[in-house]
Amino acid sequence: MAPNAEPVTFHRQSLRGLMQAGDPDAVFDRYYEAYSRCFPDPNEVEDKNNLRELLEVGKGDWDISVLTRGESIVAGYHTKLAKITSHDLGLFSVGDYLWTDKQMRGLGLGELLYSRTMDLRRSQGAQGHFGEIRDVLLLPAMELYRDKLSGTTSKQRIGFWQKQERQTLDAPWLQPALSEGKKEIDFYMLTVSPLTSSCPQAFPREAYLELWARFYPLHKTSATFQRLQQLTEDTPLVGLIPISTCRTFIREARETGW
């Protein structure tokens, strides 16, 4: 970094806190512009108005951890605490959209932001942290190309998550159409990083579906949720497997000629 360049602030900040401390609309607009640039597939990006609503306590309950450089927001991570009532599993953390500005990559900001956020969630009592990521075994060619354009491939992302001791939940996972005109996505998988020794090694189907509702509180009655219920109806218990391992339903489909 040049001697006169503005320093990157490495302490974790809450986007909600930044909005409360300044002009909330201007701060949110800056965040959304930076965030949406990092996801070249428009189907993956939350609608601007929906994301603003998801930040509200009692609606989405999401918070966004950010790193800033001067007035610019250069990295972000969407997370929240979620109590899983099914089988009294207790408190967990869920997260989505860990991103770093393309010009700031290579500085370790994503790993720093992730670790600081996990320290916070662990201190709040979360047993584990769930996140959805792309499964390279399901990615169509166009998504592989978009990955290349974004500057970080899905294989590189999986390598990052392996360093965070992530494991995959061995079941299908779907992202609903996030707003009108967008499409459902079926190439994601749900993963978990244990934060304490009490984190389960398997999850009942009811808890798995409850987790989905925590990720997508605006879509709990959607056709996507109904499809996920159907796809998991023969899976009473969802186990954990290494993140590089082929999920059972994919392996079985390939063995039968898929």
C-alpha positions in Angstrom: 0.0 0.0 0.0 1.4 3.5 -0.9 2.5 5.6 2.1 -0.2 8.2 1.6 -3.0 5.7 1.0 -5.9 5.7 3.4 -5.5 2.8 5.9 -7.9 -0.1 5.9 -9.8 -0.2 9.3 -9.5 -3.8 10.5 -12.0 -3.6 13.4 -15.4 -5.2 12.8 -18.2 -2.7 12.2 -21.9 -3.2 11.9 -23.6 -1.8 8.8 -26.6 -1.1 11.0 -24.5 0.9 13.4 -22.9 2.9 10.5 -26.4 3.7 9.2 -27.5 4.9 12.6 -24.4 7.1 13.0 -24.7 8.8 9.6 -27.2 9.2 6.7 -28.8 5.8 6.7 -29.9 6.0 3.0 -26.5 7.1 1.8 -24.6 4.5 3.8 -26.9 1.7 2.7 -26.7 2.9 -1.0 -22.8 2.8 -0.8 -23.0 -0.7 0.7 -25.4 -2.1 -1.8 -23.4 -0.8 -4.7 -20.2 -2.4 -3.5 -21.9 -5.7 -2.5 -23.9 -6.2 -5.7 -20.8 -5.6 -7.9 -19.2 -8.7 -6.4 -21.9 -11.2 -7.5 -22.0 -11.4 -11.3 -25.1 -13.7 -11.4 -28.1 -11.3 -10.8 -30.1 -14.3 -9.4 -27.8 -14.5 -6.4 -28.1 -10.9 -5.4 -30.7 -9.7 -2.9 -33.1 -7.1 -4.2 -32.1 -3.7 -2.8 -35.4 -3.1 -1.0 -35.6 -6.6 0.3 -32.1 -6.4 1.7 -33.0 -3.2 3.5 -36.1 -4.9 5.0 -34.0 -8.0 6.1 -31.9 -5.7 8.2 -34.9 -4.8 10.3 -35.2 -6.4 13.7 -38.2 -8.7 13.8 -38.4 -9.0 10.0 -35.1 -10.5 8.8 -32.9 -9.9 11.8 -29.8 -9.9 9.6 -26.7 -7.8 10.5 -23.9 -7.0 8.1 -20.3 -6.9 9.3 -18.2 -4.5 7.2 -14.6 -3.3 6.7 -14.1 0.2 5.4 -11.4 2.2 3.7 -12.1 5.9 4.2 -15.7 6.4 3.0 -15.6 3.2 1.0 -17.0 -0.1 2.2 -14.5 -2.8 0.9 -15.8 -6.0 2.5 -19.0 -7.4 4.0 -20.6 -10.4 5.6 -24.3 -11.0 6.2 -24.9 -13.0 9.4 -27.3 -13.3 12.3 -28.1 -15.5 15.3 -30.8 -18.1 15.0 -32.3 -20.3 17.7 -33.2 -23.7 16.3 -36.3 -24.8 18.2 -36.6 -28.2 16.4 -35.4 -30.9 18.9 -34.2 -28.0 21.1 -30.9 -27.7 19.3 -30.3 -24.2 20.6 -28.4 -21.2 19.3 -26.5 -21.0 16.0 -25.2 -18.5 13.6 -26.1 -18.3 9.9 -24.2 -16.3 7.2 -24.4 -15.5 3.6 -22.6 -13.2 1.1 -19.0 -12.9 2.3 -17.4 -10.6 -0.2 -14.3 -8.4 -0.7 -14.0 -5.6 -3.2 -12.1 -6.9 -6.3 -9.4 -4.2 -5.9 -8.8 -5.2 -2.3 -8.4 -8.9 -2.7 -5.2 -10.6 -1.7 -5.0 -8.7 1.6 -6.7 -11.4 3.6 -9.7 -9.1 4.4 -12.3 -11.9 3.8 -10.6 -14.2 6.3 -10.1 -11.4 8.8 -13.8 -10.3 8.6 -14.9 -13.9 8.9 -12.8 -14.7 11.9 -13.8 -11.5 13.7 -17.5 -12.2 13.0 -17.1 -15.8 14.3 -15.4 -14.5 17.5 -18.5 -12.3 18.0 -21.0 -15.1 17.4 -19.1 -17.6 19.6 -19.1 -15.0 22.4 -22.9 -14.7 22.0 -23.3 -18.5 22.5 -23.5 -19.9 19.0 -22.5 -23.5 18.7 -21.9 -23.5 15.0 -22.1 -21.2 12.0 -24.0 -22.2 8.8 -23.3 -20.8 5.4 -24.5 -21.7 1.9 -21.8 -22.0 -0.8 -21.7 -23.0 -4.5 -21.2 -26.7 -5.1 -18.7 -27.1 -8.0 -20.2 -30.5 -8.8 -23.5 -28.8 -9.8 -22.3 -25.6 -11.4 -23.4 -25.1 -15.0 -20.8 -23.8 -17.5 -22.2 -20.3 -17.5 -21.7 -20.0 -13.7 -18.1 -21.3 -14.0 -17.5 -18.5 -16.6 -19.1 -15.9 -14.3 -16.9 -17.1 -11.5 -13.8 -16.5 -13.7 -15.1 -13.0 -14.5 -15.6 -12.3 -10.8 -11.9 -13.0 -10.1 -12.5 -15.8 -7.6 -13.4 -19.3 -8.7 -15.7 -21.6 -6.8 -12.8 -24.0 -6.3 -10.9 -21.2 -4.7 -13.9 -20.4 -2.4 -14.1 -24.1 -1.3 -10.4 -24.0 -0.5 -11.1 -20.9 1.7 -13.9 -22.7 3.5 -11.8 -25.8 4.0 -9.4 -23.6 6.0 -12.4 -22.6 8.2 -13.1 -26.3 9.0 -16.4 -26.2 7.1 -18.3 -29.4 6.6 -21.2 -30.0 4.2 -24.7 -31.1 5.2 -25.5 -34.1 3.1 -28.8 -33.0 1.5 -30.1 -30.8 -1.3 -30.2 -27.0 -0.7 -32.1 -24.5 -2.8 -32.1 -20.7 -3.0 -35.5 -19.2 -3.9 -36.1 -16.6 -6.5 -35.1 -13.6 -4.4 -37.4 -11.2 -6.2 -39.7 -10.9 -9.2 -37.9 -11.8 -12.5 -35.1 -13.8 -10.8 -34.7 -17.5 -10.8 -34.4 -20.3 -8.2 -30.9 -21.6 -7.8 -30.2 -25.3 -7.2 -26.3 -25.4 -7.2 -25.8 -24.4 -3.5 -25.0 -26.6 -0.5 -25.4 -25.8 3.1 -22.2 -26.0 5.2 -21.4 -25.6 8.9 -18.3 -24.5 10.9 -18.4 -25.8 14.5 -17.8 -23.0 17.0 -18.0 -25.1 20.1 -17.6 -28.8 21.0 -21.4 -29.0 21.5 -22.1 -28.4 17.7 -24.0 -31.5 16.5 -22.6 -33.9 13.9 -26.0 -34.5 12.3 -29.3 -32.6 12.1 -32.8 -33.9 12.0 -34.7 -33.0 8.8 -37.0 -30.7 10.8 -34.0 -28.6 12.0 -32.6 -28.5 8.4 -35.9 -27.1 7.1 -36.1 -24.7 10.0 -32.6 -23.5 9.1 -33.8 -22.8 5.5 -36.5 -20.6 6.9 -33.9 -18.7 9.0 -32.0 -18.0 5.8 -35.0 -17.0 3.8 -37.6 -15.5 6.2 -39.4 -13.7 3.3 -39.9 -17.0 1.4 -41.2 -19.5 4.0 -44.3 -20.2 2.0 -42.6 -20.3 -1.4 -42.7 -23.1 -4.0 -38.9 -23.5 -3.4 -39.5 -24.4 0.2 -42.1 -27.0 -0.8 -39.6 -28.5 -3.3 -37.0 -28.7 -0.6 -39.5 -30.5 1.7 -40.1 -33.0 -1.1 -36.4 -33.5 -1.9 -35.6 -34.3 1.8 -38.7 -36.4 2.7 -36.6 -39.6 2.7 -33.8 -38.0 4.7 -34.9 -38.1 8.4 -31.3 -37.2 9.6 -28.9 -35.0 7.6 -25.3 -35.9 8.4 -22.1 -34.0 7.9 -19.5 -34.9 5.3 -16.2 -33.3 4.3 -16.7 -30.2 2.1 -14.9 -31.8 -0.8 -17.1 -35.0 -0.7 -19.8 -35.5 -3.2 -23.2 -35.3 -1.6 -25.2 -38.6 -1.6 -28.0 -37.4 -3.9 -25.5 -36.3 -6.5 -23.6 -39.5 -6.4 -26.7 -41.6 -6.6 -28.0 -39.6 -9.6 -24.7 -40.1 -11.4 -24.7 -43.8 -10.7 -28.1 -44.1 -12.3 -27.0 -42.3 -15.4 -27.7 -38.6 -14.6 
